[in-house]
Amino acid sequence: MKLFIVESPGKVKKIQSFLGPSYRVMASVGHVRDLPDKEMGLEPPDFVPQYEATKRGKEVLGKLRTAVKEAEEVYLATDPDREGEAIAWHIEDALKLKGAKRVTYTEITEPAVKAALKSSRSINRHLVAAQEGRRVLDRLVGYMVSPVLSRQTGSKLSAGRVQSPAVRLVVERERAIRDFRVTVHYGVSLVFEAMEHISEGWQATWLPKEGWLKEGEEYVLDKTLAEQVAQIRNVLVRNYDEKEAKSAPPAPFITSTLQQAASTALKFSPKKSMELAQALYEGGHISYMRTDSPNLSDEAIAAIRSWAGERDFPLPAAPRTWHSKAGAQEAHEAIRPTHFEVEQAGESADEKALYRLIRLRAIASQLDEAVYAVRTLILEGDAGGRQAIFEAKGRTLVEPGWKALVAKDETEEDEEEQDNQVPKLEAGQQTQAQDAKILTQKTRPPARYTEASLIRELEKKGIGRPSTYAAILENITSTHKYLQLEKRNLVPTETGEQVVDALNGAFGFIDFGFTCEMESLLDEIAEGKGMYQPLIAGAYKQFDAEIKAYIATTSPKCPACGQPLRHMVRPDSKEKKGFNFWGCSGYPECPVTFADANGVPGERQDTKAKPEASGFQCPECGKDLVRRTGTSKNGKPYDFFGCTGFRQGCKASFNPKEDGTPDFDKKKHE
């Protein structure tokens, strides 16, 4: 028996049917190991991650271990990306496999899976190191910065290497909207009667920048000027231009553009889009949905051209290709159907809608350009002795090309077609307007981010990678609630603004360039051009220095020694005594403490009388013993000798003898 390990249980049945009874197909159900839950799991200087099996991973590894004992060969067929490569390595390492073969394919079809078996390889350790680097960088930010942030602010805040810059984008956009001041300005539109084939008439718009605005002015603020221009009826054609404009089809979907288009056209969240795409992939309907390469394989292009040719769709002379964006990880092709002739696929209505979007986009990408006839008229008229210039511009679709299949580029939320039909007039010709309209206009604040436009901006700035966008949005909206959706617009919460304000100017990872640079360095590791340890060590050193500076600048100073006071608080347990106070960072040399008073140091707590040294020394560590007497919280009296080195780890304590000396022969409570 040969063991074939995939990532998702949804693939097992289909792949088992391809491979037959000589194979056993099992699923890892995602990651089987991770860094520990309650500690960072790595230490300088080497930063070697200490992995442990997840709760689900223990059970999965147990089943796989049993299956491995019965297998003559083991194939690791997890997803064809860095995450999948890392999962394959974790399985190999945890099960101590020898000679396991790595198998990758980008579509779940019988030919693709069997071809992958024939071209198996060993695990790519460079890809594993890159994924490990990303995971560890995220862990450093979470475990080093988040506790300090919470302690210094007194609020439970979480910092994220990628999530924090994403929140910052939305916060800054919201503040720009709040600070925006509306400017009322005026324009003029001349209305002309119908002529030629233009049944509803046509319009020309005043260009006030041509002689009516002073240097530095953007708008006409004086309505009387617009009223003056609106008196014009007779105009002269200064220039007429007619040219051909072509519109190329959009590229096939990559992960980010699929999320954007599904959000715009189908109103799906990025998380839902990826879940639906995963189901379509596992059902064998589409190619792998985590990719940032916009190009199709030669086989896919041939299939599209054959399909389009049979149906008389217009095709360009040569297949169409696209340039990938900087930093793209082109391990596999764009998202496409596995069979272009299949018009409908998927179990649910939502799956079918997403499949249709993917299919039409992929086919349209290889069709001919749409061709428009674009007409532009420049007109001039006299307004009380001042020349006013007007422009009339419009376009007419002459050859639909790819738009015969896809009527609209569904990644654009505000596509505006110019439907102003302009007549053909000769330069020097006189014409007369039928009417004029004064346009009262207002400047608009920048638009709020939607999920689609935020993904587009993250991609533009190189923040994160396409496979992480859905998780980023889920994290900052649902998990931490730093952002919320209002009529499909992203709006920051008070906590979201608080975390951005706390990080801005103090930590480099909140800057957009830092995250982009880290992604480039991780790419170099994946390509074998960079190394894991120097990258992590450099980031650790930077975070450590920034944390110390942040504490110094945000903390009140100790009145005894001048060092920063630290807010010792566990935010989810403020009601518990001992977990919400201020202490000196110079402890134990400076033991000054204060009660917390709504996030600032209150009454000093360390001034109560200290027990005097007893004159006896601890037999275990040599430090002084003090005699402690009093009444405990539950009302019971106590009397014992305790070591003054207890804060350094010495827990020695002794009962007193009748003569008032410590009983060294028997420890207290022993």
N, C-alpha and C positions, 0 to 999 in steps of 0.2 A: 504493500500500500504506500502511496505517495501522499504526503500532507501538503495541502495548499492553503495558506493562511491569508485571508483577506481582512480588511478593516471593518466593514459594516456587515451586520447580519443580513441586511437586505439583499446582498449580492450572492449569498451562499447557494440558494436554490438554483438560480439561473446558471451560475458558473459550474455547479455540480452537474447540471444537465449537459454542459459542453464537454466536460472532462471524462464523464463515465465512471464506472465502478472501481477502476484501478486507482482513483484519486479520492481523498477525503477532504472536503472543503470545510474549513472552520473560520470563525471570525474572532479578531482580537477585541472587538467592540471599542475601537479607538485606542487611546493610550492605556498601557497596563502599568506604567510606573510614572512617578512624578517626584518633584522635590517635596520634602516633608511639610506637613500642614502647619506645625507649631514652631518651627525654627527655620532659619534662612537656608540651611542645608549646604553651605559652602563657606570656605574661609580663605583669606589671603595667606600666602602669596600665590598659591597655585589655582585657587578657585575651582577645585575639582568638585562637581556636583555630587551630592550624596543622595542617590535615588532610593525610593522605597515603593513597593507595590501599592497601588491604590486599593480601596476596599473592593471594588469590582474586579480590579486587576488580579488580586490574589486568587479569586475563584477561576478567572479565565486562564491564568498561568497554570493552575492546577490541572485543568482539563487538557490544556495544550501539552503539558509535560507528560501526561499519560499517553496522549496520541503520538508524541514524538518517539516514545519507546517502541511503538509498533510500526513506525514509518521507515522506509528504506531511503527516502529523500524528502527534504523539506524545502518548500518554496514560500518565500515571503512576498506576498502580492498585495501589500498595503498601497494606499493611494500614491500616485506619481508626482508628489511634491515634497518639499523639505519635511513637512510634518509627517508624511507617510514614510519617508526615508528614516526619520528618527524613530517612529514606532517600530519599524522593521528591526532597527538596531537594538532597541530595548528588548524586543522578543528574543533576538539572537543572544544578547548578553545575559538576560535573566534565565534563559533555558540552557545557557552554555552550549549552544549549537555549534557544531563543526561542519563546515562544508555546506551550509544553507545557501540557497540560491535566491537572488533578488529578481523579481519579475514585475515589470510595469507595463501598463496599457492605458490608453486614453479613451477607450470605448468598450463597453461590455457587450461584445459580439463574439461569436464563436471563432471567426477568423482572427480577430485581434488578440484574443486570449491565447489561442494556440500558437500564433506567431510570437507572442511574448515569451512563451515557454521555450521556444527554440533559441531565443536571444537573451537568456538569463545572464546575470552578472553577479558580482559581489556587491556588498553594500558600499555606497559612496560616503566615505567618512568625512569628506569635506562638507557635503550637504548636512550631515548629522551635526557637525561642529557649528555650522551657521545657525541651525535651528536651536541648538543648545545655547549659543550665544544670545539669541533673542530672548529665550526663556530666562536666562540668568540675568540679563540686563533688566528685564521686567521685575524679577525677584529683588534685585538690589534696590530699585526705586521703591518697591512696595515695602520692603522690610527695613530699609535704612531711613527713608524720608517720611513715610506715612506716620510712624509713631511720633517722630519729632514734631511733625505738623499738627497732629492731634494734641500733643502735650502743650505746645506753645500757644495754640489758639483756644484750647479748652473745648473744642468740638471734635467729633469723630469724623476726620477727613481722610481721604485716601488719594495718594498721588499715583499717577501712572505715566510711564514713559511716553506712551502714545495717546492715552485717553486725555491727559491734561492739556496738551496742545490743541486737541480737538475741541475741548470745552472752551479753551481760550478764544478760539475763532468765533464761537457763538456768542460769548460774553462781549467781546469787542464789537461785534456787529450790532448787538442789542444796545450797547452804550452809544454807538454812532447814531442809531435810530433815535434814542432819547435826546441826544444833543442836537439833532437836526432841526434847523429852522426853515420853515416853508417860505419860499420866495414866490410871490405872485407876479407873473409877467404876461406879456401880450404878443399875439401874432395875428396874421391876416391870411385868409385863404380866399382866392378868387374862384368863383364858380362859373363854368362855361357850359353852354347848352350842348345838347347831343349833336354829334356830327359823325360822318363816316359810319362805322359799325358800332359806335359808342352810344348805346341807347339811353344810358342814365347820366350822360354828361361827364365832365371831367373837371379836375381842380388843379390849381397851381398855388404853391405856398411861398409867402414872402420870406426873403433871406435878409434879415436886418443886419447881419454882419457885413453886408456889402454897402458900406457907407453910412450906416445909421447908428452904429455902436462905437463908443470911444475905446481906446486901448485899455484892456483889462476888464471891460464889461462883457457879460455873457448874455444878458437878456434885456429886452425892452421893458422898462418898468413904468414908463409914462404912457398911460392909455391914450392920451390925446394924439400921440404919434401914430398909434395903430389906427385911430379913427381917421386920421389924415390919409394914411395909405389906403384905407378901406373905401375911400371915395373914387379910387381909380377904376375905370371901366375899359378905356382904350389902351391896349398894350401892343408892343412891337416884338416880333420874334427875333431875338438876338442870335440864337443858335439852336439848331436841331441836330440831334445825334441818335442814330439807331445802330445797335450792335447786338451781337449774339453773346449770351452768357450761358455757361454750362454749370450744372450742379452734379458733382460726382456722388455716388451712393456712399453711405457711411460704412465703416469697416464692420466686419462681423463682431459679435459681442465678445468682450473679455469680461472678467468677473465684475469689475467696477461699472462698466457701461451697462451690463445686464441689470445690475441693481438699480442704476439710475433710470433706465428705461422702464423697468417693471414698476418702479415707484411712480413715475410720471403717467404711464399709459394704463397701468392696471391697479394702481393705488396699493401695491404690496410693500410692506416694510422690507428692508434688506434681509433681515433674519428669515422672514417668510419666503422671500425669493430664493434664498440659498437652500432652504429646506425643500422647496418644490423642485429646484434644479437637481438636488441630491437624489430625490425620488425618480426623476426622469433619467438620470445617469444610471442609477442602479437597475432601472427597468430596461436598460439597453437602448433608450430612445435618443440620447444626446451624448456628445463627447464630454470629457471631464470638464467640470464647471469652474475649477480654480485655475485660472490662467491669465497671464497678461500679454500674451502674444496675439495680435490681431490678424495673423495670417492663417490661411487654410493649407492643408496638405495638398499635394498634387492630385491625389486620388479624389479628394473632396471637390476640388475645382473642376476636375474632369466630369464628375457626376453632375455638378450644377450645370455646366455648359451643355451636357447631353440633355438634361431635363428641360432647360430653357430653349434649346434648339428645337426640340420636338413640339414645343408649344408656341413657337414663333416670337419668343421674347427677344428683344434686341441685345446683342452681345458685342463687347468691344473686340478688337482684333486680337489682343493679347490678354491673358489673365491679369487680374488686378491684385497688387500687393500693397502693403502699408509699412511705413517705418514705425518701429516700436518706440515707445518713450524711453528716455534714459532710465537705466536701472531695471528694465523689464526682465523678468525671469522666463525666458522663452523655452521652457522644457517641453511644451507641447502646444498644439495649435489652438485656434480660437474655438469658442463654443459653437457647435453646429449639430444638426440632426445626424444620426448614424445612417439613416436612409431618407434621402431627400424626396423620394416619391411618396412617402407617408405624410399625408396632410394633417392627420390628427393622431395624437398620442398622449398617454397619461391616464391615470385612474379618475381623478377628480376634475371638476370644471376649471379649477385654478391651475392645475397641472397642464391641462389642455390649452388654456389661454397663454401660459408661459411658453409652452412648446411652439405654439403658432408664432409668437413674437420672435423666438430664436430662429425658427425655420425661415420665415420671410426675410429676416435681417440677413441671414447667411446667403440666401439665394440672391437677394437684391444686391449684395456686395459685389457680385460678379457681372451684373447687367450693365448696359450702356448708360452714359450720362443723360440726364434730362437737359433739354435745350430750351432756352427762353429767348424771345425777342425783347430787348430792352430799349425803350424809347425815353429820351430826355429832352425836354424843351426848356430853354432859358428865355424868359420874357422880361421886358422892361416897360415901365410906365412912369408918368409924371405925377408927383404928389406935391402940389404947391411949389413947384420949382425944384424939387429934389427928386432925383432918380431913385426909383424903387425896383429891385430885381426880384423876380419870382422864378421858381423852379417847378416843373411838372414832370414826374417820373413814374413810369409804370412798366410792367413786364407781362408778357403773354407766353404761356406754355406752348411751344411749337412741337417738340418731340418729347413725350413723357419719359422714355427710357425706363430707368429703374422705378420711377414713380408710378408706372402702370401696375406695379406689384405692391409697392408700399407707398401709400399716399402721403405719408408724413414721416419725417425723421423723429421717432418717438423719444429720443433722448433730449430733445429740446422742449422746454416747458412753455416758452413764449415765442414760438415761431410765428412771424407775421408775414403773410404774403401781400405784396403790393398789388392791389387789384385796381388801381387807378389807371384806366385805359386812356392812353395819350394819343391824340390824332397826329397824323403826319403833316407838318407845316414847314414851309420854306423860310429860311433866314431872310429878314427884311419884310416879311408879310405882316400885315396888321390884322388883329382879331379883337373881339370885344367880349368882355366878361358880362355874364347875365346878372351876377350878384356878387357880393363880398360878405364874408363872415369875419367878425372880430373874435379871435380865439383867446379866451381867458384861461391861462394855464398856471399850474403850480408845480414847483419842483418837488420831486418825490425823495423820500429817504431811501437809503439802500434797503433792498428786500431782505427779509429774514431768511435764514438758511432753512431749506427743507432737508430731509434725509438725503435726497438725490443730490442737491447742490452742495451739501457738506461733503459727501463722498467725492464729488468732482473737485472740490477745493483741496481735500486731503491728498488726492492723487496728484493734483497740480503741484503741490508743495513738497511731494515726496514723503509724506507722513504716513507710516505704516505701509502695508502691502494689500493688494486686492483681497486676498483670502482672509484678512483680518478686519475689514471694514464693518461687516455685519456684527461681529463680536464687539467691536469698539462702540458702536451705536447702542447695542443692547446693554453694555456695561454702564455707559454714562446716562442712559435714560431710565432703564428699569432697575438695574442693580444699585447704583449709587444715587440715582435721581438728581444728578447735577443739571440735567436738561429735561424739559417736558415738551410734549407735542400739543400745540394749540392750532387747530384747523390745519394740520399737516405741516405747520411751521415749528421749528425748534426754538424754544425760549429758555434761557437759563433760569434756574431756581436761585433762591438766596444762597443756598449752600454752594451751588456751582460758582457763583460770583466770589464767594468767600475763599474757595480753594484756589481760584485763579489769582486773586489779590495776594494770598499768602505766598504763592510760588513765584509770581512775577518779580523779576529783578533779583531773586535770591538763588534760583536753581536754573542751570543751563538747559535742562531737558524740556523746560516749558517753551524754549525758543524753537521756532519752526526749523531753523537750520540744523540744530543739534540732531533731531530725530532723522532728518534726511541724510545727514552725514553718517549716522550710525547704520542706517539701512545700506548705504554704499559700502561701508566697511564689512558688514555681514555678507554682502554680495561677494566681496573679495575673498572672504573665508570660503564661501560656497564654491568659488572658482579655483581654490587652492593657492590664491595669491596672498592671503592674510592668515593670521593665527589667532586662535581663541584667547589664550592667556593675556597677551599684551592689550588686547581690546578691553577685556573685562577689568584688568588691573588698572588701566587708565581711567575707566569710568568710575571704578571704586574710589580711586584717589580723588577724583573731582567731586564726587558726591560727598565724601568724607569732609573735604575742605569746605564745601558749601554748607554742610550741616553745621559745622562749628561756627562759621561766620553768621549763619542764620540765628543760631542760639544766642550768640553774642549781641546781635543787633536787635533782637526782639524780646530779650529778657530784661527785667528789672535787675539792678545791681545789688549784691549783698552788702548791707551796711557795715558788716564786720570786716570783709576782706576785699570787696569791690568786684569779685567775680560774678558772672551771671547766675541769677536764680533760675532754677528749673521747675516748671509746673509738673509735678508728679501726679498724673491723673490717668485713670483708666476710664475713658469716656462712657462706657456702658455700665460703669459701676460707681458713679459719683456718690451714691448714697452710702457706700461702704467706707467706714472709717479707715484711714490709712491710705486711701487711694486717691485723695484729692487734697494735696497740700503743695507748698512751695519749699524747695530745699536748695541749698547752695551747691553749685557744681564743684566746689572745692572740697566737698566731703570726701574722706572722713576728717581731714585736717580742720575743716570749718563745718561744724555740725548745725549751723543756723537753719531753722525751719519756721515757716509761717503758715497760718491757716489760709485757705482759699476764700476770697471774697468776690464772688462773681467774676472770676477770671483774672484777678489781680491779687498780690500778696496782702493778707490781712493781718490779724494779731499774731505777734511772735509767739512761738510755741516752745522754744528750747531754753527758756529762761528760768524754768522751775529749778529748785535746788537739786544739785547733783549729790549722790551719796559719796561720802569721803572714802579715800582708800583705807583699807583695813590694816594695812601693814603686812599682810600676807601675800605671797606670790602664787600664781597658778602653777601647779606642778607639771602641767602639760605644755604651756607655752611661755611661762615666765612673766606674764603681765600681771598687774595688780589685781587683787580680788577686792570687791566691795560687798558690804553686807546690805542686802535689800530687804526691807520690811514694809508691810502695808496690807491693803485689802484688795482682792481681785474684783473684777466686774460682777462676779456672781456672789460676792459677799464673803468669800472665804479669806481668812488671814494667810499671809505668806511671810516666810523668814528664811533666807538662804544666802550663802556667799556665791556671787557670780563673777565670772571673769570679764574684765574690761575689754578683752580682745574678742568679744562675741561677734562684733560686726566684721571682723576679719576671718571669722569661721570657727573660732574656739567656743564650743558650747559647754565647756566644763562648769559645773555648779555643785555646791556641797552644802549639806545640812550643818547647822551649828551644833557644837557640843554644849554640854551644860556649863562649861567654863567660858563660853563665848568665842571659842576658836573653831575654825573649819575642820570638819571631820574628813581628812584626806583619804581615810581608808574606805570610805563608801560615798560614791557620788550621789547627789540628790536624784530621786526618782529612779534609781537604778534597780 
